[in-house]
């Protein structure tokens, strides 16, 4: 698995995690009342999830390539 493939898979899994884990915590009233906080929390969650998955996938790929 190349770094590009790991990034693509990490992106897809991050989008899935946003819909399955993150958005279930919010309702429309919370989002409309404070959109800045929602956006900050969304970016924080997406960034952390993406990099965690990307590092794990690239590490596993390098380990299995040996």
mmCIF file of the N, C-alpha and C atoms, coordinates in Angstrom:
data_MODEL
# 
_entry.id   MODEL 
# 
loop_
_atom_site.group_PDB 
_atom_site.id 
_atom_site.type_symbol 
_atom_site.label_atom_id 
_atom_site.label_alt_id 
_atom_site.label_comp_id 
_atom_site.label_asym_id 
_atom_site.label_entity_id 
_atom_site.label_seq_id 
_atom_site.pdbx_PDB_ins_code 
_atom_site.Cartn_x 
_atom_site.Cartn_y 
_atom_site.Cartn_z 
_atom_site.occupancy 
_atom_site.B_iso_or_equiv 
_atom_site.pdbx_formal_charge 
_atom_site.auth_seq_id 
_atom_site.auth_comp_id 
_atom_site.auth_asym_id 
_atom_site.auth_atom_id 
_atom_site.pdbx_PDB_model_num 
ATOM 1   N N  . UNK A 1 1  ? 0.855   -1.174 0.000  1.00 0.00 ? 1  UNK A N  1 
ATOM 2   C CA . UNK A 1 1  ? 0.000   0.000  0.000  1.00 0.00 ? 1  UNK A CA 1 
ATOM 3   C C  . UNK A 1 1  ? 0.898   1.233  0.000  1.00 0.00 ? 1  UNK A C  1 
ATOM 4   N N  . UNK A 1 2  ? 0.667   2.105  -0.950 1.00 0.00 ? 2  UNK A N  1 
ATOM 5   C CA . UNK A 1 2  ? 1.433   3.343  -1.015 1.00 0.00 ? 2  UNK A CA 1 
ATOM 6   C C  . UNK A 1 2  ? 0.836   4.368  -0.057 1.00 0.00 ? 2  UNK A C  1 
ATOM 7   N N  . UNK A 1 3  ? 1.551   5.466  0.118  1.00 0.00 ? 3  UNK A N  1 
ATOM 8   C CA . UNK A 1 3  ? 1.055   6.527  0.993  1.00 0.00 ? 3  UNK A CA 1 
ATOM 9   C C  . UNK A 1 3  ? -0.223  7.146  0.411  1.00 0.00 ? 3  UNK A C  1 
ATOM 10  N N  . UNK A 1 4  ? -0.295  7.236  -0.905 1.00 0.00 ? 4  UNK A N  1 
ATOM 11  C CA . UNK A 1 4  ? -1.495  7.781  -1.545 1.00 0.00 ? 4  UNK A CA 1 
ATOM 12  C C  . UNK A 1 4  ? -2.697  6.880  -1.292 1.00 0.00 ? 4  UNK A C  1 
ATOM 13  N N  . UNK A 1 5  ? -2.511  5.582  -1.426 1.00 0.00 ? 5  UNK A N  1 
ATOM 14  C CA . UNK A 1 5  ? -3.611  4.650  -1.167 1.00 0.00 ? 5  UNK A CA 1 
ATOM 15  C C  . UNK A 1 5  ? -4.029  4.699  0.294  1.00 0.00 ? 5  UNK A C  1 
ATOM 16  N N  . UNK A 1 6  ? -3.051  4.809  1.194  1.00 0.00 ? 6  UNK A N  1 
ATOM 17  C CA . UNK A 1 6  ? -3.370  4.912  2.621  1.00 0.00 ? 6  UNK A CA 1 
ATOM 18  C C  . UNK A 1 6  ? -4.154  6.187  2.906  1.00 0.00 ? 6  UNK A C  1 
ATOM 19  N N  . UNK A 1 7  ? -3.799  7.280  2.249  1.00 0.00 ? 7  UNK A N  1 
ATOM 20  C CA . UNK A 1 7  ? -4.518  8.538  2.451  1.00 0.00 ? 7  UNK A CA 1 
ATOM 21  C C  . UNK A 1 7  ? -5.951  8.449  1.932  1.00 0.00 ? 7  UNK A C  1 
ATOM 22  N N  . UNK A 1 8  ? -6.143  7.792  0.797  1.00 0.00 ? 8  UNK A N  1 
ATOM 23  C CA . UNK A 1 8  ? -7.493  7.646  0.239  1.00 0.00 ? 8  UNK A CA 1 
ATOM 24  C C  . UNK A 1 8  ? -8.367  6.796  1.158  1.00 0.00 ? 8  UNK A C  1 
ATOM 25  N N  . UNK A 1 9  ? -7.824  5.685  1.624  1.00 0.00 ? 9  UNK A N  1 
ATOM 26  C CA . UNK A 1 9  ? -8.583  4.815  2.527  1.00 0.00 ? 9  UNK A CA 1 
ATOM 27  C C  . UNK A 1 9  ? -8.864  5.534  3.843  1.00 0.00 ? 9  UNK A C  1 
ATOM 28  N N  . UNK A 1 10 ? -7.879  6.269  4.357  1.00 0.00 ? 10 UNK A N  1 
ATOM 29  C CA . UNK A 1 10 ? -8.078  7.016  5.598  1.00 0.00 ? 10 UNK A CA 1 
ATOM 30  C C  . UNK A 1 10 ? -9.160  8.075  5.429  1.00 0.00 ? 10 UNK A C  1 
ATOM 31  N N  . UNK A 1 11 ? -9.192  8.736  4.276  1.00 0.00 ? 11 UNK A N  1 
ATOM 32  C CA . UNK A 1 11 ? -10.229 9.733  4.018  1.00 0.00 ? 11 UNK A CA 1 
ATOM 33  C C  . UNK A 1 11 ? -11.614 9.095  3.999  1.00 0.00 ? 11 UNK A C  1 
ATOM 34  N N  . UNK A 1 12 ? -11.743 7.978  3.304  1.00 0.00 ? 12 UNK A N  1 
ATOM 35  C CA . UNK A 1 12 ? -13.044 7.300  3.235  1.00 0.00 ? 12 UNK A CA 1 
ATOM 36  C C  . UNK A 1 12 ? -13.503 6.819  4.607  1.00 0.00 ? 12 UNK A C  1 
ATOM 37  N N  . UNK A 1 13 ? -12.592 6.267  5.381  1.00 0.00 ? 13 UNK A N  1 
ATOM 38  C CA . UNK A 1 13 ? -12.958 5.811  6.724  1.00 0.00 ? 13 UNK A CA 1 
ATOM 39  C C  . UNK A 1 13 ? -13.282 6.983  7.647  1.00 0.00 ? 13 UNK A C  1 
ATOM 40  N N  . UNK A 1 14 ? -12.618 8.111  7.457  1.00 0.00 ? 14 UNK A N  1 
ATOM 41  C CA . UNK A 1 14 ? -12.916 9.302  8.252  1.00 0.00 ? 14 UNK A CA 1 
ATOM 42  C C  . UNK A 1 14 ? -14.317 9.814  7.957  1.00 0.00 ? 14 UNK A C  1 
ATOM 43  N N  . UNK A 1 15 ? -14.691 9.848  6.690  1.00 0.00 ? 15 UNK A N  1 
ATOM 44  C CA . UNK A 1 15 ? -16.049 10.283 6.326  1.00 0.00 ? 15 UNK A CA 1 
ATOM 45  C C  . UNK A 1 15 ? -17.081 9.346  6.949  1.00 0.00 ? 15 UNK A C  1 
ATOM 46  N N  . UNK A 1 16 ? -16.813 8.053  6.913  1.00 0.00 ? 16 UNK A N  1 
ATOM 47  C CA . UNK A 1 16 ? -17.734 7.095  7.532  1.00 0.00 ? 16 UNK A CA 1 
ATOM 48  C C  . UNK A 1 16 ? -17.823 7.316  9.036  1.00 0.00 ? 16 UNK A C  1 
ATOM 49  N N  . UNK A 1 17 ? -16.703 7.582  9.688  1.00 0.00 ? 17 UNK A N  1 
ATOM 50  C CA . UNK A 1 17 ? -16.703 7.824  11.128 1.00 0.00 ? 17 UNK A CA 1 
ATOM 51  C C  . UNK A 1 17 ? -17.463 9.098  11.479 1.00 0.00 ? 17 UNK A C  1 
ATOM 52  N N  . UNK A 1 18 ? -17.364 10.111 10.629 1.00 0.00 ? 18 UNK A N  1 
ATOM 53  C CA . UNK A 1 18 ? -18.103 11.351 10.888 1.00 0.00 ? 18 UNK A CA 1 
ATOM 54  C C  . UNK A 1 18 ? -19.601 11.070 10.909 1.00 0.00 ? 18 UNK A C  1 
ATOM 55  N N  . UNK A 1 19 ? -20.085 10.298 9.951  1.00 0.00 ? 19 UNK A N  1 
ATOM 56  C CA . UNK A 1 19 ? -21.520 10.008 9.906  1.00 0.00 ? 19 UNK A CA 1 
ATOM 57  C C  . UNK A 1 19 ? -21.948 9.044  11.007 1.00 0.00 ? 19 UNK A C  1 
ATOM 58  N N  . UNK A 1 20 ? -21.109 8.082  11.348 1.00 0.00 ? 20 UNK A N  1 
ATOM 59  C CA . UNK A 1 20 ? -21.506 7.070  12.337 1.00 0.00 ? 20 UNK A CA 1 
ATOM 60  C C  . UNK A 1 20 ? -21.295 7.525  13.773 1.00 0.00 ? 20 UNK A C  1 
ATOM 61  N N  . UNK A 1 21 ? -20.249 8.278  14.044 1.00 0.00 ? 21 UNK A N  1 
ATOM 62  C CA . UNK A 1 21 ? -19.903 8.610  15.424 1.00 0.00 ? 21 UNK A CA 1 
ATOM 63  C C  . UNK A 1 21 ? -20.141 10.068 15.779 1.00 0.00 ? 21 UNK A C  1 
ATOM 64  N N  . UNK A 1 22 ? -19.711 10.975 14.923 1.00 0.00 ? 22 UNK A N  1 
ATOM 65  C CA . UNK A 1 22 ? -19.727 12.390 15.285 1.00 0.00 ? 22 UNK A CA 1 
ATOM 66  C C  . UNK A 1 22 ? -21.105 13.023 15.154 1.00 0.00 ? 22 UNK A C  1 
ATOM 67  N N  . UNK A 1 23 ? -21.748 12.846 14.021 1.00 0.00 ? 23 UNK A N  1 
ATOM 68  C CA . UNK A 1 23 ? -23.016 13.534 13.780 1.00 0.00 ? 23 UNK A CA 1 
ATOM 69  C C  . UNK A 1 23 ? -24.158 13.014 14.639 1.00 0.00 ? 23 UNK A C  1 
ATOM 70  N N  . UNK A 1 24 ? -24.019 11.837 15.198 1.00 0.00 ? 24 UNK A N  1 
ATOM 71  C CA . UNK A 1 24 ? -25.080 11.322 16.072 1.00 0.00 ? 24 UNK A CA 1 
ATOM 72  C C  . UNK A 1 24 ? -25.129 12.069 17.404 1.00 0.00 ? 24 UNK A C  1 
ATOM 73  N N  . UNK A 1 25 ? -24.073 12.809 17.726 1.00 0.00 ? 25 UNK A N  1 
ATOM 74  C CA . UNK A 1 25 ? -24.033 13.548 18.987 1.00 0.00 ? 25 UNK A CA 1 
ATOM 75  C C  . UNK A 1 25 ? -24.724 14.909 18.899 1.00 0.00 ? 25 UNK A C  1 
ATOM 76  N N  . UNK A 1 26 ? -25.035 15.364 17.693 1.00 0.00 ? 26 UNK A N  1 
ATOM 77  C CA . UNK A 1 26 ? -25.586 16.698 17.502 1.00 0.00 ? 26 UNK A CA 1 
ATOM 78  C C  . UNK A 1 26 ? -26.975 16.622 16.889 1.00 0.00 ? 26 UNK A C  1 
ATOM 79  N N  . UNK A 1 27 ? -27.789 17.632 17.195 1.00 0.00 ? 27 UNK A N  1 
ATOM 80  C CA . UNK A 1 27 ? -29.065 17.797 16.501 1.00 0.00 ? 27 UNK A CA 1 
ATOM 81  C C  . UNK A 1 27 ? -29.077 19.188 15.867 1.00 0.00 ? 27 UNK A C  1 
ATOM 82  N N  . UNK A 1 28 ? -30.081 19.459 15.050 1.00 0.00 ? 28 UNK A N  1 
ATOM 83  C CA . UNK A 1 28 ? -30.095 20.696 14.294 1.00 0.00 ? 28 UNK A CA 1 
ATOM 84  C C  . UNK A 1 28 ? -30.156 21.925 15.202 1.00 0.00 ? 28 UNK A C  1 
ATOM 85  N N  . UNK A 1 29 ? -30.818 21.834 16.335 1.00 0.00 ? 29 UNK A N  1 
ATOM 86  C CA . UNK A 1 29 ? -30.912 22.974 17.245 1.00 0.00 ? 29 UNK A CA 1 
ATOM 87  C C  . UNK A 1 29 ? -29.537 23.345 17.794 1.00 0.00 ? 29 UNK A C  1 
ATOM 88  N N  . UNK A 1 30 ? -28.725 22.357 18.124 1.00 0.00 ? 30 UNK A N  1 
ATOM 89  C CA . UNK A 1 30 ? -27.378 22.641 18.620 1.00 0.00 ? 30 UNK A CA 1 
ATOM 90  C C  . UNK A 1 30 ? -26.505 23.252 17.537 1.00 0.00 ? 30 UNK A C  1 
ATOM 91  N N  . UNK A 1 31 ? -26.618 22.735 16.332 1.00 0.00 ? 31 UNK A N  1 
ATOM 92  C CA . UNK A 1 31 ? -25.791 23.233 15.230 1.00 0.00 ? 31 UNK A CA 1 
ATOM 93  C C  . UNK A 1 31 ? -26.181 24.660 14.870 1.00 0.00 ? 31 UNK A C  1 
ATOM 94  N N  . UNK A 1 32 ? -27.465 24.937 14.780 1.00 0.00 ? 32 UNK A N  1 
ATOM 95  C CA . UNK A 1 32 ? -27.911 26.279 14.398 1.00 0.00 ? 32 UNK A CA 1 
ATOM 96  C C  . UNK A 1 32 ? -27.676 27.293 15.513 1.00 0.00 ? 32 UNK A C  1 
ATOM 97  N N  . UNK A 1 33 ? -27.654 26.856 16.758 1.00 0.00 ? 33 UNK A N  1 
ATOM 98  C CA . UNK A 1 33 ? -27.421 27.771 17.867 1.00 0.00 ? 33 UNK A CA 1 
ATOM 99  C C  . UNK A 1 33 ? -25.965 28.218 17.938 1.00 0.00 ? 33 UNK A C  1 
ATOM 100 N N  . UNK A 1 34 ? -25.045 27.336 17.577 1.00 0.00 ? 34 UNK A N  1 
ATOM 101 C CA . UNK A 1 34 ? -23.626 27.675 17.664 1.00 0.00 ? 34 UNK A CA 1 
ATOM 102 C C  . UNK A 1 34 ? -22.861 26.982 16.534 1.00 0.00 ? 34 UNK A C  1 
ATOM 103 N N  . UNK A 1 35 ? -22.954 27.489 15.318 1.00 0.00 ? 35 UNK A N  1 
ATOM 104 C CA . UNK A 1 35 ? -22.298 26.820 14.190 1.00 0.00 ? 35 UNK A CA 1 
ATOM 105 C C  . UNK A 1 35 ? -20.776 26.849 14.264 1.00 0.00 ? 35 UNK A C  1 
ATOM 106 N N  . UNK A 1 36 ? -20.210 27.871 14.868 1.00 0.00 ? 36 UNK A N  1 
ATOM 107 C CA . UNK A 1 36 ? -18.753 27.942 14.991 1.00 0.00 ? 36 UNK A CA 1 
ATOM 108 C C  . UNK A 1 36 ? -18.199 26.824 15.852 1.00 0.00 ? 36 UNK A C  1 
ATOM 109 N N  . UNK A 1 37 ? -18.854 26.560 16.950 1.00 0.00 ? 37 UNK A N  1 
ATOM 110 C CA . UNK A 1 37 ? -18.426 25.471 17.826 1.00 0.00 ? 37 UNK A CA 1 
ATOM 111 C C  . UNK A 1 37 ? -18.579 24.124 17.137 1.00 0.00 ? 37 UNK A C  1 
ATOM 112 N N  . UNK A 1 38 ? -19.685 23.954 16.407 1.00 0.00 ? 38 UNK A N  1 
ATOM 113 C CA . UNK A 1 38 ? -19.893 22.709 15.673 1.00 0.00 ? 38 UNK A CA 1 
ATOM 114 C C  . UNK A 1 38 ? -18.803 22.505 14.634 1.00 0.00 ? 38 UNK A C  1 
ATOM 115 N N  . UNK A 1 39 ? -18.477 23.545 13.878 1.00 0.00 ? 39 UNK A N  1 
ATOM 116 C CA . UNK A 1 39 ? -17.447 23.437 12.846 1.00 0.00 ? 39 UNK A CA 1 
ATOM 117 C C  . UNK A 1 39 ? -16.083 23.136 13.463 1.00 0.00 ? 39 UNK A C  1 
ATOM 118 N N  . UNK A 1 40 ? -15.759 23.793 14.571 1.00 0.00 ? 40 UNK A N  1 
ATOM 119 C CA . UNK A 1 40 ? -14.493 23.530 15.248 1.00 0.00 ? 40 UNK A CA 1 
ATOM 120 C C  . UNK A 1 40 ? -14.422 22.083 15.728 1.00 0.00 ? 40 UNK A C  1 
ATOM 121 N N  . UNK A 1 41 ? -15.484 21.601 16.346 1.00 0.00 ? 41 UNK A N  1 
ATOM 122 C CA . UNK A 1 41 ? -15.513 20.210 16.805 1.00 0.00 ? 41 UNK A CA 1 
ATOM 123 C C  . UNK A 1 41 ? -15.432 19.233 15.640 1.00 0.00 ? 41 UNK A C  1 
ATOM 124 N N  . UNK A 1 42 ? -16.093 19.558 14.532 1.00 0.00 ? 42 UNK A N  1 
ATOM 125 C CA . UNK A 1 42 ? -16.047 18.698 13.351 1.00 0.00 ? 42 UNK A CA 1 
ATOM 126 C C  . UNK A 1 42 ? -14.636 18.615 12.780 1.00 0.00 ? 42 UNK A C  1 
ATOM 127 N N  . UNK A 1 43 ? -13.972 19.752 12.644 1.00 0.00 ? 43 UNK A N  1 
ATOM 128 C CA . UNK A 1 43 ? -12.604 19.753 12.119 1.00 0.00 ? 43 UNK A CA 1 
ATOM 129 C C  . UNK A 1 43 ? -11.642 19.043 13.061 1.00 0.00 ? 43 UNK A C  1 
ATOM 130 N N  . UNK A 1 44 ? -11.842 19.229 14.350 1.00 0.00 ? 44 UNK A N  1 
ATOM 131 C CA . UNK A 1 44 ? -10.992 18.557 15.338 1.00 0.00 ? 44 UNK A CA 1 
ATOM 132 C C  . UNK A 1 44 ? -11.179 17.043 15.269 1.00 0.00 ? 44 UNK A C  1 
ATOM 133 N N  . UNK A 1 45 ? -12.412 16.592 15.178 1.00 0.00 ? 45 UNK A N  1 
ATOM 134 C CA . UNK A 1 45 ? -12.694 15.163 15.087 1.00 0.00 ? 45 UNK A CA 1 
ATOM 135 C C  . UNK A 1 45 ? -12.167 14.579 13.784 1.00 0.00 ? 45 UNK A C  1 
ATOM 136 N N  . UNK A 1 46 ? -12.445 15.261 12.666 1.00 0.00 ? 46 UNK A N  1 
ATOM 137 C CA . UNK A 1 46 ? -12.026 14.755 11.359 1.00 0.00 ? 46 UNK A CA 1 
ATOM 138 C C  . UNK A 1 46 ? -10.506 14.714 11.251 1.00 0.00 ? 46 UNK A C  1 
ATOM 139 N N  . UNK A 1 47 ? -9.836  15.737 11.721 1.00 0.00 ? 47 UNK A N  1 
ATOM 140 C CA . UNK A 1 47 ? -8.378  15.756 11.654 1.00 0.00 ? 47 UNK A CA 1 
ATOM 141 C C  . UNK A 1 47 ? -7.742  14.665 12.486 1.00 0.00 ? 47 UNK A C  1 
ATOM 142 N N  . UNK A 1 48 ? -8.205  14.520 13.699 1.00 0.00 ? 48 UNK A N  1 
ATOM 143 C CA . UNK A 1 48 ? -7.662  13.476 14.564 1.00 0.00 ? 48 UNK A CA 1 
ATOM 144 C C  . UNK A 1 48 ? -7.932  12.080 14.040 1.00 0.00 ? 48 UNK A C  1 
ATOM 145 N N  . UNK A 1 49 ? -9.130  11.867 13.547 1.00 0.00 ? 49 UNK A N  1 
ATOM 146 C CA . UNK A 1 49 ? -9.488  10.558 13.008 1.00 0.00 ? 49 UNK A CA 1 
ATOM 147 C C  . UNK A 1 49 ? -8.690  10.236 11.758 1.00 0.00 ? 49 UNK A C  1 
ATOM 148 N N  . UNK A 1 50 ? -8.571  11.219 10.850 1.00 0.00 ? 50 UNK A N  1 
ATOM 149 C CA . UNK A 1 50 ? -7.828  10.988 9.611  1.00 0.00 ? 50 UNK A CA 1 
ATOM 150 C C  . UNK A 1 50 ? -6.375  10.631 9.902  1.00 0.00 ? 50 UNK A C  1 
ATOM 151 N N  . UNK A 1 51 ? -5.712  11.408 10.733 1.00 0.00 ? 51 UNK A N  1 
ATOM 152 C CA . UNK A 1 51 ? -4.298  11.152 10.975 1.00 0.00 ? 51 UNK A CA 1 
ATOM 153 C C  . UNK A 1 51 ? -4.067  9.866  11.758 1.00 0.00 ? 51 UNK A C  1 
ATOM 154 N N  . UNK A 1 52 ? -4.968  9.524  12.660 1.00 0.00 ? 52 UNK A N  1 
ATOM 155 C CA . UNK A 1 52 ? -4.823  8.256  13.382 1.00 0.00 ? 52 UNK A CA 1 
ATOM 156 C C  . UNK A 1 52 ? -4.953  7.069  12.432 1.00 0.00 ? 52 UNK A C  1 
ATOM 157 N N  . UNK A 1 53 ? -5.948  7.112  11.559 1.00 0.00 ? 53 UNK A N  1 
ATOM 158 C CA . UNK A 1 53 ? -6.132  6.020  10.600 1.00 0.00 ? 53 UNK A CA 1 
ATOM 159 C C  . UNK A 1 53 ? -4.982  5.987  9.602  1.00 0.00 ? 53 UNK A C  1 
ATOM 160 N N  . UNK A 1 54 ? -4.550  7.148  9.123  1.00 0.00 ? 54 UNK A N  1 
ATOM 161 C CA . UNK A 1 54 ? -3.463  7.217  8.149  1.00 0.00 ? 54 UNK A CA 1 
ATOM 162 C C  . UNK A 1 54 ? -2.159  6.673  8.723  1.00 0.00 ? 54 UNK A C  1 
ATOM 163 N N  . UNK A 1 55 ? -1.832  7.046  9.934  1.00 0.00 ? 55 UNK A N  1 
ATOM 164 C CA . UNK A 1 55 ? -0.603  6.553  10.564 1.00 0.00 ? 55 UNK A CA 1 
ATOM 165 C C  . UNK A 1 55 ? -0.684  5.051  10.785 1.00 0.00 ? 55 UNK A C  1 
ATOM 166 N N  . UNK A 1 56 ? -1.843  4.568  11.220 1.00 0.00 ? 56 UNK A N  1 
ATOM 167 C CA . UNK A 1 56 ? -1.997  3.124  11.431 1.00 0.00 ? 56 UNK A CA 1 
ATOM 168 C C  . UNK A 1 56 ? -1.872  2.357  10.118 1.00 0.00 ? 56 UNK A C  1 
ATOM 169 N N  . UNK A 1 57 ? -2.525  2.826  9.067  1.00 0.00 ? 57 UNK A N  1 
ATOM 170 C CA . UNK A 1 57 ? -2.460  2.131  7.779  1.00 0.00 ? 57 UNK A CA 1 
ATOM 171 C C  . UNK A 1 57 ? -1.060  2.162  7.180  1.00 0.00 ? 57 UNK A C  1 
ATOM 172 N N  . UNK A 1 58 ? -0.403  3.300  7.244  1.00 0.00 ? 58 UNK A N  1 
ATOM 173 C CA . UNK A 1 58 ? 0.942   3.371  6.670  1.00 0.00 ? 58 UNK A CA 1 
ATOM 174 C C  . UNK A 1 58 ? 1.922   2.541  7.487  1.00 0.00 ? 58 UNK A C  1 
ATOM 175 N N  . UNK A 1 59 ? 1.747   2.487  8.796  1.00 0.00 ? 59 UNK A N  1 
ATOM 176 C CA . UNK A 1 59 ? 2.603   1.643  9.623  1.00 0.00 ? 59 UNK A CA 1 
ATOM 177 C C  . UNK A 1 59 ? 2.399   0.165  9.346  1.00 0.00 ? 59 UNK A C  1 
ATOM 178 N N  . UNK A 1 60 ? 1.155   -0.248 9.223  1.00 0.00 ? 60 UNK A N  1 
ATOM 179 C CA . UNK A 1 60 ? 0.869   -1.652 8.907  1.00 0.00 ? 60 UNK A CA 1 
ATOM 180 C C  . UNK A 1 60 ? 1.407   -2.004 7.529  1.00 0.00 ? 60 UNK A C  1 
ATOM 181 N N  . UNK A 1 61 ? 1.252   -1.096 6.564  1.00 0.00 ? 61 UNK A N  1 
ATOM 182 C CA . UNK A 1 61 ? 1.742   -1.361 5.205  1.00 0.00 ? 61 UNK A CA 1 
ATOM 183 C C  . UNK A 1 61 ? 3.258   -1.503 5.187  1.00 0.00 ? 61 UNK A C  1 
ATOM 184 N N  . UNK A 1 62 ? 3.951   -0.663 5.922  1.00 0.00 ? 62 UNK A N  1 
ATOM 185 C CA . UNK A 1 62 ? 5.416   -0.762 5.969  1.00 0.00 ? 62 UNK A CA 1 
ATOM 186 C C  . UNK A 1 62 ? 5.851   -2.031 6.701  1.00 0.00 ? 62 UNK A C  1 
ATOM 187 N N  . UNK A 1 63 ? 5.120   -2.396 7.735  1.00 0.00 ? 63 UNK A N  1 
ATOM 188 C CA . UNK A 1 63 ? 5.457   -3.615 8.473  1.00 0.00 ? 63 UNK A CA 1 
ATOM 189 C C  . UNK A 1 63 ? 5.267   -4.848 7.597  1.00 0.00 ? 63 UNK A C  1 
ATOM 190 N N  . UNK A 1 64 ? 4.184   -4.893 6.846  1.00 0.00 ? 64 UNK A N  1 
ATOM 191 C CA . UNK A 1 64 ? 3.910   -6.049 5.999  1.00 0.00 ? 64 UNK A CA 1 
ATOM 192 C C  . UNK A 1 64 ? 4.784   -6.077 4.749  1.00 0.00 ? 64 UNK A C  1 
ATOM 193 N N  . UNK A 1 65 ? 5.344   -4.939 4.366  1.00 0.00 ? 65 UNK A N  1 
ATOM 194 C CA . UNK A 1 65 ? 6.201   -4.889 3.176  1.00 0.00 ? 65 UNK A CA 1 
ATOM 195 C C  . UNK A 1 65 ? 7.575   -5.490 3.440  1.00 0.00 ? 65 UNK A C  1 
ATOM 196 N N  . UNK A 1 66 ? 7.944   -5.624 4.696  1.00 0.00 ? 66 UNK A N  1 
ATOM 197 C CA . UNK A 1 66 ? 9.276   -6.158 5.035  1.00 0.00 ? 66 UNK A CA 1 
ATOM 198 C C  . UNK A 1 66 ? 9.355   -7.640 4.784  1.00 0.00 ? 66 UNK A C  1 
# 
